[in-house]
Amino acid sequence: MPVITEIDDLRRLFRRRVPRMFYDYAESGSWTEQTFRENTADFDLLRLRQRVAVDMEGRNLATTMAGQEVAMPVALAPVGLTGMQSADGEIKAARAAEAFGVPFTLSTMSICSIEDVAEHTDKPFWFQLYVMRDEDFLRRIIERARAAKCSALVLTLDLQILGQRHRDLKNGLSAPPKLTLPVMLDLATKWGWGREMLGTKRRFFGNIVGHAKDVGDAASLMAWTAEQFDPRLDWDKVRRIKEMWGGTLILKGILDAEDARMAAEVGADALVVSNHGGRQLDGALSSIRVLPSIVAAVGDRIEVHMDGGIRSGQDVLKALALGARGTWIGRAWVYGLGALGQAGVTTALELIRKELDTTMALCGRKDVRDLDRDVLLIPPAFWDYLPDPRPEPERRNAS
Ligand SMILES: Cc1cc2nc3c(=O)[nH]c(=O)nc-3n(C[C@H](O)[C@H](O)[C@H](O)COP(=O)(O)O)c2cc1C
């Protein structure tokens, strides 16, 4: 077993253990992958101010996200098909998050169902909703999330139609995988994964099969999902869903200040600045570059979170310093899951906690709730596309 000291160690292990089609599914962005790459690369533009001779005892990482207490401001973002990265993957990840004290978000496109996850956890988790054309399915899945005592509904707004990821098409991505010759040759080297998968019944989209009309097997499932994402989703429908749900609502996939104002206006509890991990609109800006403009537009009216490109606790600190109240990780926890199952998700969270805590201390700060831009050194190039939204006197005082 290699010594794991950073998230990228988990990615390398994940790559060795999981069939190529599922590794590629996680580790890709749409079209040229520019946005996918910049989500991580743009964090490197931001540098940190080292401060010394500050009493560092009694540091605190705990805070709240969308009204929920969290051990650190890092939620597990919804990721589809994680039950294919590791058998019963969503249950494993939810348990790791619960033990750690951070929120787990179950995707609509999960392998384990809402009921499966609820049955195997003790605390409420969050449920992510994709809006489908089938109104009956929509109403029932919201009811199912309520019955499972999910404590927030995360409504994803940036996937009315699917961005193209070349590798998924070339690999013939499906759950479970179709046993073509290249797939079988690949599986021959991933026997640990195969053995685990044979030991579980959960190999289809658990929230859909048996719940959507006429979807009972893999073929009908593929046809159903392909035509179901609702391209008509608009702010009126967002308002209706808010009423149908009646609880904490988080809007995910906001990347523009105008849309952020709408999110605040409909009365959502939080929004997530996100470009779906660079998997939807290739050419869109990275989340970290957009974040300050959205905090400036609505930060006093709605909680602003962000995701996209977070691979370390340092990235978390940078996002908090630019005004995010909380951050979400996608691939970072999926690498851990694919590498080592539940223990791998815990390891990912521990790595991030350690990096966040150490970085905060070396920047001379003791509490995640008090981080601000003063801990950062930001080059002019960072503001190339969206200029610093703060008024001039404020900017001058800070520099
Ligand atoms: C493999 C994969 C599947 C995803 N599936 C979903 C999903 O089902 N629902 C959703 O709202 N977002 C989904 N996302 C987006 C994540 O929730 C999150 O926005 C993104 O992963 C953040 O970027 P990061 O992976 O760089 O942390 C997915 C992301 C990945 C990588």
The ligand as a Gaussian input file, in Angstrom:
#p B3LYP/6-31G(d) Opt

LIG

0 1
 C      -18.099000      12.155000     -12.474000
 C      -18.947000      13.324000     -12.082000
 C      -20.328000      13.173000     -12.010000
 C      -21.114000      14.246000     -11.585000
 N      -22.456000      14.062000     -11.429000
 C      -23.209000      15.084000     -10.948000
 C      -24.577000      14.875000     -10.668000
 O      -25.115000      13.785000     -10.813000
 N      -25.295000      15.951000     -10.231000
 C      -24.740000      17.185000     -10.040000
 O      -25.418000      18.132000      -9.664000
 N      -23.431000      17.373000     -10.274000
 C      -22.655000      16.357000     -10.705000
 N      -21.316000      16.555000     -10.901000
 C      -20.701000      17.862000     -10.579000
 C      -20.262000      17.907000      -9.119000
 O      -21.362000      17.953000      -8.257000
 C      -19.391000      19.141000      -8.828000
 O      -20.065000      20.293000      -9.270000
 C      -18.022000      19.060000      -9.479000
 O      -17.516000      17.757000      -9.447000
 C      -17.058000      20.001000      -8.769000
 O      -15.810000      19.987000      -9.379000
 P      -14.575000      19.088000      -8.851000
 O      -14.855000      17.692000      -9.285000
 O      -13.411000      19.683000      -9.556000
 O      -14.524000      19.206000      -7.353000
 C      -20.512000      15.491000     -11.300000
 C      -19.127000      15.617000     -11.369000
 C      -18.338000      14.547000     -11.751000
 C      -16.850000      14.715000     -11.783000

